[in-house]
Amino acid sequence: MNQSPKTITGSVAQLINELGKLPGIGPKSAQRLAYHLLRASEAEAGQLAEAITRIKTSTSLCRVCFNIADGDKCPVCSSPTRDETLICVVEQPQDILALEHVGVFKGVYHVLHGAISPSEGQGTASLRIQELLERLKPGTVTEVIIATNPTTEGETTAMYLHRVISPMGIRITRLARGLPFGTELEYADDVTLCRALEGRQDF
């Protein structure tokens, strides 16, 4: 919202404007959230403000997979029960949340933080591809699941990953085609994601 009605105070208008900048939040949703926070207790508002501040000051990237972490490693990489011979490659940290919610994948992850998109100036050098290749060099990984989004950018990224990983002799699989083209993993339902993981195919 670039402009607010004159009936809205400056502080409320500023909050509505800032909330409206969030993805998926339109002007009406921003207004509802702003007035909800206005009605909330000072303690509740303080907890929200503290959580927002903490996410910027206390979080970092996992040194292994580049997922969001509070320390050196993310919860997945820190777990002794995960199968480190199986790596699932995703575009963004929120994709891990979607796959973990399904509860069938027992391996580990690698977050690229994007996809190849020349139109947006996103090339291979700006992704965490080299770090992935370094993880594969010791020869302990037996399978790489490419779980990039079924979009044009995701498919381009998948093809590139297949090309650079293939010479290593590691099995490369792709999520089954239960995912509609053009969608993103974080919006797929649990049943679809479960079938896509269990029905993954050799690339």
Number of C-alpha atoms within 10 A of each C-alpha: 16 9 8 14 7 8 7 11 10 11 9 16 21 17 17 25 19 13 20 21 13 10 7 8 13 14 14 12 13 22 20 13 16 21 13 12 16 13 11 12 11 11 9 12 15 12 12 13 11 11 13 11 11 12 13 9 10 11 14 17 17 21 15 18 25 22 25 20 19 15 13 15 19 20 14 19 23 12 11 9 10 14 14 16 14 19 24 25 24 26 24 21 20 16 22 22 12 17 22 15 14 16 10 13 18 15 18 20 25 28 27 25 15 20 25 23 15 10 8 7 9 14 14 18 9 14 18 18 20 14 16 21 14 9 16 19 10 8 11 12 16 14 19 26 24 25 26 26 25 20 15 14 18 23 18 15 25 23 12 14 19 17 10 12 16 12 8 11 10 15 16 20 19 21 24 18 15 17 18 13 13 11 12 16 24 17 11 17 14 17 11 16 24 21 17 18 23 12 15 19 14 13 15
